[in-house]
Every structure is written in C-alpha cells, then in structure tokens.
C-alpha cells in the first residue's frame, strides 16, 4: 500500500474520479477514501472484488467441511434416515 496514493479524501475522489479509477486499474490496489481524516470507504476494481468474494466462498466451504469433520470426530452425528424421518414428521410428509 502506498499511503500517498492509496488513501484519498472523498473530495479528491469526487473531483478526480477518472484518475483514481485508472490508478485502481493500473495498480490493482484498493483506495481508501476518508471523510474528515477517517477511513469511510474502500473502493476497488470489480475483478479484485470478485476475487475477494471467491476467497470468502472458499473459506466458508472449507470451514463447513472442517466443522463436519469435527462433528464426525466427536460423534455428533445422526443417521440420514433418522434426519429424513424427523423432517417428514415435522412437515407432515408421508413416507
């Protein structure tokens, strides 16, 4: 991060948005916008944002798998048939 270019006041973004958008494209780094000297927003190009979404989805899936394996390890499991029987009973679905 280059604090002289990657942190900008909101007014600079309003007045020079085209240049800042080009900076995003050129560097691939997000820009932090400030209001009254405090961070208020982060802007980044769409490709970088999609990459973050993809990483979050992968992390979420990996955490779900980790939790499932932990449940299995400690015996916090039920047979699938029992689960389906409970769902049928709760929702009044005949077998």
DSSP file (Angstrom, degrees, kcal/mol; ACC not computed):
  #  RESIDUE AA STRUCTURE BP1 BP2  ACC     N-H-->O    O-->H-N    N-H-->O    O-->H-N    TCO  KAPPA ALPHA  PHI   PSI    X-CA   Y-CA   Z-CA
    1    1 A X              0   0    0      0, 0.0     2,-0.7     0, 0.0     3,-0.1   0.000 360.0 360.0 360.0 134.5    0.0    0.0    0.0
    2    2 A X    >>  -     0   0    0      1,-0.1     4,-3.8     2,-0.0     3,-1.8  -0.911 360.0-162.2-107.6 103.2    1.2    3.5   -0.9
    3    3 A X  H 3> S+     0   0    0     -2,-0.7     4,-0.6     1,-0.3    -1,-0.1   0.725  87.4  60.1 -64.6 -19.3   -0.4    5.8    1.6
    4    4 A X  H 34 S+     0   0    0      1,-0.1    -1,-0.3     2,-0.1    -2,-0.0   0.729 124.3  18.1 -77.9 -19.5    0.3    8.8   -0.6
    5    5 A X  H <4 S+     0   0    0     -3,-1.8    -2,-0.2     3,-0.1    -1,-0.1   0.640 122.6  54.8-120.2 -25.5   -1.8    7.4   -3.4
    6    6 A X  H  < S+     0   0    0     -4,-3.8    26,-3.6     1,-0.1     2,-0.5   0.512 102.0  59.2 -94.9  -5.5   -4.0    4.7   -1.9
    7    7 A X  E  <  +a   32   0A   0     -4,-0.6     2,-0.3    -5,-0.4    26,-0.2  -0.980  69.8 164.0-123.1 118.5   -5.6    6.8    0.8
    8    8 A X  E     -a   33   0A   0     24,-3.0    26,-2.3    -2,-0.5     2,-0.1  -0.967  39.5-107.0-135.8 146.9   -7.5    9.8   -0.5
    9    9 A X  E >>  -a   34   0A   0     -2,-0.3     4,-1.7    24,-0.2     3,-0.6  -0.417  34.1-117.3 -66.9 150.0  -10.1   12.3    0.8
   10   10 A X  H 3> S+     0   0    0     24,-2.7     4,-2.6     1,-0.2     5,-0.2   0.862 115.4  58.5 -56.4 -37.3  -13.6   11.8   -0.5
   11   11 A X  H 3> S+     0   0    0     23,-0.3     4,-2.3     1,-0.2    -1,-0.2   0.871 102.6  53.1 -64.4 -35.0  -13.4   15.2   -2.1
   12   12 A X  H <> S+     0   0    0     -3,-0.6     4,-2.0     2,-0.2    -1,-0.2   0.912 109.3  49.2 -64.5 -40.8  -10.4   14.2   -4.1
   13   13 A X  H  < S+     0   0    0     -4,-1.7     4,-0.4     2,-0.2    -2,-0.2   0.923 111.0  49.7 -63.7 -43.0  -12.3   11.2   -5.4
   14   14 A X  H  < S+     0   0    0     -4,-2.6     3,-0.4     1,-0.2    -2,-0.2   0.906 118.5  38.8 -60.7 -40.9  -15.3   13.4   -6.4
   15   15 A X  H  < S+     0   0    0     -4,-2.3    -1,-0.2     1,-0.2    -2,-0.2   0.700 131.3  25.7 -84.8 -19.9  -13.0   15.8   -8.2
   16   16 A X  S  X S+     0   0    0     -4,-2.0     4,-2.2    -5,-0.2     5,-0.2  -0.160  72.0 137.8-136.7  40.7  -10.6   13.2   -9.8
   17   17 A X  H  > S+     0   0    0     -3,-0.4     4,-2.8    -4,-0.4     5,-0.2   0.870  72.4  55.1 -61.9 -38.3  -12.6   10.0  -10.0
   18   18 A X  H  > S+     0   0    0      1,-0.2     4,-2.0     2,-0.2    -1,-0.2   0.920 110.3  46.1 -62.0 -42.6  -11.4    9.1  -13.5
   19   19 A X  H  > S+     0   0    0      2,-0.2     4,-2.2     1,-0.2    -1,-0.2   0.904 113.4  48.8 -66.6 -40.4   -7.7    9.4  -12.4
   20   20 A X  H  X S+     0   0    0     -4,-2.2     4,-2.3     2,-0.2    -2,-0.2   0.898 109.7  52.0 -67.6 -39.1   -8.4    7.3   -9.3
   21   21 A X  H  X S+     0   0    0     -4,-2.8     4,-2.1     2,-0.2    -1,-0.2   0.887 109.6  49.9 -63.1 -37.9  -10.2    4.7  -11.3
   22   22 A X  H  X S+     0   0    0     -4,-2.0     4,-3.0    -5,-0.2    -2,-0.2   0.899 107.8  53.8 -65.3 -39.8   -7.2    4.5  -13.6
   23   23 A X  H  X S+     0   0    0     -4,-2.2     4,-2.7     2,-0.2     5,-0.4   0.910 107.6  51.2 -59.0 -43.3   -5.0    4.1  -10.6
   24   24 A X  H  X S+     0   0    0     -4,-2.3     4,-2.6     1,-0.2    -2,-0.2   0.936 113.1  45.1 -58.1 -47.1   -7.1    1.2   -9.4
   25   25 A X  H  < S+     0   0    0     -4,-2.1    -2,-0.2     1,-0.2    -1,-0.2   0.912 115.9  46.1 -64.1 -43.4   -6.8   -0.4  -12.8
   26   26 A X  H  < S+     0   0    0     -4,-3.0    -2,-0.2     1,-0.2    -1,-0.2   0.888 126.1  26.4 -68.2 -40.8   -3.1    0.2  -13.0
   27   27 A X  H  < S-     0   0    0     -4,-2.7    -2,-0.2    -5,-0.2    -3,-0.2   0.764  84.7-140.9 -97.7 -28.2   -2.1   -1.0   -9.5
   28   28 A X     <  +     0   0    0     -4,-2.6     2,-0.3    -5,-0.4    -4,-0.1   0.514  62.9 125.7  74.8   3.5   -4.8   -3.5   -8.6
   29   29 A X        -     0   0    0     -6,-0.4    -1,-0.3    -5,-0.1    -2,-0.2  -0.715  63.5-115.7 -95.1 145.7   -4.7   -2.0   -5.1
   30   30 A X        -     0   0    0     -2,-0.3     2,-0.5    -3,-0.1    14,-0.2  -0.338  22.6-133.0 -72.1 161.2   -7.8   -0.7   -3.4
   31   31 A X  E     - B   0  43A   0     12,-2.7    12,-2.8    -2,-0.0     2,-0.6  -0.970  10.2-143.4-116.5 131.9   -8.1    3.0   -2.5
   32   32 A X  E     -aB   7  42A   0    -26,-3.6   -24,-3.0    -2,-0.5     2,-0.4  -0.841  14.0-152.3 -95.5 125.0   -9.3    4.0    1.0
   33   33 A X  E     -aB   8  41A   0      8,-3.2     7,-3.4    -2,-0.6     8,-1.7  -0.819  11.4-156.7 -99.6 136.8  -11.5    7.1    1.0
   34   34 A X  E     -aB   9  39A   0    -26,-2.3   -24,-2.7    -2,-0.4     2,-0.4  -0.816  13.5-161.9-114.4 152.7  -11.5    9.3    4.0
   35   35 A X  E >  S- B   0  38A   0      3,-2.5     3,-1.7    -2,-0.3   -26,-0.0  -0.993  86.4 -10.0-128.9 123.6  -14.0   11.8    5.4
   36   36 A X  T 3  S-     0   0    0     -2,-0.4    -1,-0.1     1,-0.3     3,-0.1   0.862 131.5 -55.5  53.8  38.1  -12.6   14.3    8.0
   37   37 A X  T 3  S+     0   0    0      1,-0.2     2,-0.4     0, 0.0    -1,-0.3   0.468 116.0 109.5  80.0   1.8   -9.4   12.2    8.1
   38   38 A X  E <  S-B   35   0A   0     -3,-1.7    -3,-2.5     1,-0.0    -1,-0.2  -0.894  79.3-100.7-114.0 142.1  -11.1    8.9    9.0
   39   39 A X  E     +B   34   0A   0     -2,-0.4    -5,-0.3    -5,-0.2     3,-0.1  -0.360  47.5 162.3 -58.0 129.7  -11.5    5.9    6.7
   40   40 A X  E     +     0   0A   0     -7,-3.4     2,-0.3     1,-0.4    -6,-0.2   0.639  57.8   1.5-122.4 -30.5  -15.0    5.9    5.3
   41   41 A X  E     -B   33   0A   0     -8,-1.7    -8,-3.2     2,-0.0     2,-0.4  -0.992  52.5-140.6-158.0 157.6  -15.0    3.6    2.3
   42   42 A X  E     -B   32   0A   0     -2,-0.3     2,-0.4   -10,-0.2   -10,-0.2  -0.994  18.3-166.7-123.2 130.0  -12.8    1.3    0.3
   43   43 A X  E     +B   31   0A   0    -12,-2.8   -12,-2.7    -2,-0.4     2,-0.3  -0.917  13.8 163.2-115.3 146.3  -13.1    1.2   -3.5
   44   44 A X        -     0   0    0     -2,-0.4   -14,-0.1   -14,-0.2   -19,-0.1  -0.969  42.2 -85.4-151.8 163.6  -11.5   -1.4   -5.7
   45   45 A X     >  -     0   0    0     -2,-0.3     4,-2.1   -21,-0.2     3,-0.2  -0.342  41.6-111.6 -73.7 159.3  -11.9   -2.7   -9.2
   46   46 A X  H  > S+     0   0    0      1,-0.2     4,-2.6     2,-0.2     5,-0.2   0.852 115.1  54.8 -61.0 -38.3  -14.6   -5.3   -9.9
   47   47 A X  H  > S+     0   0    0      1,-0.2     4,-2.0     2,-0.2    -1,-0.2   0.913 109.3  47.0 -63.7 -42.7  -12.1   -8.1  -10.7
   48   48 A X  H  > S+     0   0    0      2,-0.2     4,-1.9    -3,-0.2    -1,-0.2   0.886 112.1  51.0 -66.4 -37.9  -10.4   -7.6   -7.3
   49   49 A X  H  X S+     0   0    0     -4,-2.1     4,-2.3     2,-0.2    -2,-0.2   0.924 109.2  50.2 -64.9 -44.2  -13.7   -7.6   -5.6
   50   50 A X  H  X S+     0   0    0     -4,-2.6     4,-2.6     1,-0.2    -1,-0.2   0.890 107.6  54.8 -60.3 -39.2  -14.8  -10.8   -7.3
   51   51 A X  H  X S+     0   0    0     -4,-2.0     4,-2.4     2,-0.2    -1,-0.2   0.915 107.9  49.0 -60.3 -43.5  -11.5  -12.4   -6.2
   52   52 A X  H  X S+     0   0    0     -4,-1.9     4,-2.5     2,-0.2    -2,-0.2   0.909 110.4  50.9 -62.9 -42.1  -12.3  -11.5   -2.6
   53   53 A X  H  X S+     0   0    0     -4,-2.3     4,-2.3     1,-0.2    -2,-0.2   0.913 110.3  49.7 -60.7 -42.6  -15.8  -12.9   -2.9
   54   54 A X  H  X S+     0   0    0     -4,-2.6     4,-2.3     2,-0.2    -2,-0.2   0.908 110.7  49.4 -63.0 -42.6  -14.3  -16.2   -4.3
   55   55 A X  H  X S+     0   0    0     -4,-2.4     4,-2.5     1,-0.2    -2,-0.2   0.906 110.8  50.3 -63.2 -41.3  -11.8  -16.4   -1.5
   56   56 A X  H  X S+     0   0    0     -4,-2.5     4,-2.4     2,-0.2    -2,-0.2   0.901 110.4  49.8 -63.9 -40.7  -14.6  -15.8    1.1
   57   57 A X  H  X S+     0   0    0     -4,-2.3     4,-2.4     2,-0.2    -2,-0.2   0.911 111.5  48.4 -65.0 -41.8  -16.7  -18.6   -0.5
   58   58 A X  H  X S+     0   0    0     -4,-2.3     4,-2.6     2,-0.2    -2,-0.2   0.915 112.0  49.1 -63.4 -42.7  -13.7  -21.0   -0.5
   59   59 A X  H  X S+     0   0    0     -4,-2.5     4,-2.3     2,-0.2    -2,-0.2   0.895 110.9  50.7 -64.2 -39.5  -13.0  -20.2    3.2
   60   60 A X  H  X S+     0   0    0     -4,-2.4     4,-2.2     2,-0.2    -2,-0.2   0.919 111.8  46.7 -64.8 -43.7  -16.7  -20.7    4.1
   61   61 A X  H  X S+     0   0    0     -4,-2.4     4,-2.3     2,-0.2    -2,-0.2   0.919 112.4  50.1 -64.2 -43.5  -16.8  -24.1    2.3
   62   62 A X  H  X S+     0   0    0     -4,-2.6     4,-2.4     1,-0.2    -1,-0.2   0.890 110.6  49.8 -63.2 -38.9  -13.5  -25.1    4.0
   63   63 A X  H  X S+     0   0    0     -4,-2.3     4,-2.7     2,-0.2    -1,-0.2   0.892 109.0  52.3 -67.3 -39.1  -14.9  -24.1    7.4
   64   64 A X  H  X S+     0   0    0     -4,-2.2     4,-2.3     2,-0.2    -2,-0.2   0.909 111.2  46.8 -61.8 -42.2  -18.1  -26.1    6.8
   65   65 A X  H  X S+     0   0    0     -4,-2.3     4,-2.6     2,-0.2     5,-0.2   0.920 111.3  51.6 -65.2 -43.5  -16.0  -29.2    5.9
   66   66 A X  H  X S+     0   0    0     -4,-2.4     4,-2.1     1,-0.2    -2,-0.2   0.922 111.1  47.7 -59.7 -44.3  -13.8  -28.6    9.0
   67   67 A X  H  X S+     0   0    0     -4,-2.7     4,-2.6     2,-0.2    -1,-0.2   0.900 111.0  51.5 -64.7 -40.5  -16.9  -28.4   11.2
   68   68 A X  H  X S+     0   0    0     -4,-2.3     4,-2.3     1,-0.2    -2,-0.2   0.907 110.6  47.9 -62.3 -42.2  -18.4  -31.5    9.7
   69   69 A X  H  X S+     0   0    0     -4,-2.6     4,-2.5     2,-0.2    -1,-0.2   0.875 111.1  51.2 -66.5 -36.6  -15.2  -33.5   10.2
   70   70 A X  H  X S+     0   0    0     -4,-2.1     4,-2.2    -5,-0.2     6,-0.2   0.921 109.0  50.9 -65.3 -43.6  -15.1  -32.2   13.8
   71   71 A X  H  X>S+     0   0    0     -4,-2.6     5,-2.5     1,-0.2     4,-0.6   0.922 111.9  47.9 -58.1 -44.3  -18.7  -33.3   14.4
   72   72 A X  H ><5S+     0   0    0     -4,-2.3     3,-0.8     1,-0.2    -2,-0.2   0.915 109.5  53.3 -62.3 -43.8  -17.8  -36.7   13.0
   73   73 A X  H 3<5S+     0   0    0     -4,-2.5    -1,-0.2     1,-0.2    -2,-0.2   0.885 114.5  39.9 -60.9 -40.3  -14.8  -37.0   15.2
   74   74 A X  H 3<5S-     0   0    0     -4,-2.2    -1,-0.2    -5,-0.1    -2,-0.2   0.415 116.2-110.4 -94.5   3.4  -16.7  -36.3   18.4
   75   75 A X  T <<5 +     0   0    0     -3,-0.8     2,-1.7    -4,-0.6    -3,-0.2   0.685  68.5 143.6  82.4  17.2  -19.7  -38.4   17.4
   76   76 A X      < +     0   0    0     -5,-2.5     2,-0.3    -6,-0.2    -1,-0.2  -0.500  42.0 110.7 -88.5  67.7  -22.1  -35.5   16.9
   77   77 A X        -     0   0    0     -2,-1.7     2,-0.3    -5,-0.1    -5,-0.0  -0.922  48.3-160.2-138.3 159.4  -23.8  -37.3   14.0
   78   78 A X        -     0   0    0     -2,-0.3     2,-0.0     0, 0.0    -2,-0.0  -0.981  36.5 -95.0-137.6 149.5  -27.1  -39.0   13.2
   79   79 A X    >>  -     0   0    0     -2,-0.3     4,-1.7     1,-0.1     3,-0.6  -0.387  33.2-124.4 -62.3 142.9  -28.1  -41.5   10.5
   80   80 A X  H 3> S+     0   0    0      1,-0.2     4,-2.7     2,-0.2     5,-0.2   0.863 109.6  59.5 -58.0 -38.2  -29.5  -39.7    7.4
   81   81 A X  H 3> S+     0   0    0      1,-0.2     4,-2.3     2,-0.2    -1,-0.2   0.888 104.5  49.5 -59.0 -39.8  -32.6  -41.9    7.6
   82   82 A X  H <> S+     0   0    0     -3,-0.6     4,-2.1     2,-0.2    -1,-0.2   0.888 110.4  50.5 -66.9 -39.0  -33.4  -40.6   11.1
   83   83 A X  H  X S+     0   0    0     -4,-1.7     4,-2.2     2,-0.2    -2,-0.2   0.935 111.7  47.0 -63.8 -46.2  -32.9  -37.0    9.9
   84   84 A X  H  X S+     0   0    0     -4,-2.7     4,-2.7     1,-0.2    -2,-0.2   0.878 109.4  54.5 -64.8 -37.1  -35.3  -37.5    7.0
   85   85 A X  H  X S+     0   0    0     -4,-2.3     4,-2.5    -5,-0.2    -1,-0.2   0.916 109.1  48.5 -61.3 -42.1  -37.9  -39.2    9.3
   86   86 A X  H  X S+     0   0    0     -4,-2.1     4,-2.8     2,-0.2    -2,-0.2   0.907 111.2  49.6 -64.1 -41.9  -37.8  -36.1   11.5
   87   87 A X  H  X S+     0   0    0     -4,-2.2     4,-2.2     2,-0.2     6,-0.2   0.934 111.6  48.7 -63.2 -45.2  -38.2  -33.8    8.6
   88   88 A X  H  X>S+     0   0    0     -4,-2.7     5,-2.4     1,-0.2     4,-0.8   0.926 113.5  47.1 -59.7 -44.5  -41.2  -35.8    7.3
   89   89 A X  H ><5S+     0   0    0     -4,-2.5     3,-0.5     1,-0.2    -2,-0.2   0.915 112.4  49.4 -65.0 -42.6  -42.8  -35.8   10.7
   90   90 A X  H 3<5S+     0   0    0     -4,-2.8    -1,-0.2     1,-0.2    -2,-0.2   0.870 120.8  35.4 -62.8 -37.8  -42.2  -32.1   11.2
   91   91 A X  H 3<5S-     0   0    0     -4,-2.2    -1,-0.2    -5,-0.2    -2,-0.2   0.350 108.8-116.9-102.7   5.2  -43.7  -31.2    7.8
   92   92 A X  T <<5 +     0   0    0     -4,-0.8     2,-0.6    -3,-0.5    -3,-0.2   0.850  57.0 158.2  65.0  35.0  -46.4  -33.9    7.6
   93   93 A X      < -     0   0    0     -5,-2.4    -1,-0.2    -6,-0.2    -2,-0.1  -0.820  37.8-130.5 -94.2 121.9  -44.8  -35.6    4.6
   94   94 A X              0   0    0     -2,-0.6    -5,-0.0     1,-0.1    -1,-0.0  -0.340 360.0 360.0 -70.1 154.9  -45.9  -39.2    4.2
   95   95 A X              0   0    0     -2,-0.0    -1,-0.1   -10,-0.0    -2,-0.0   0.467 360.0 360.0 -75.6 360.0  -43.3  -41.8    3.7
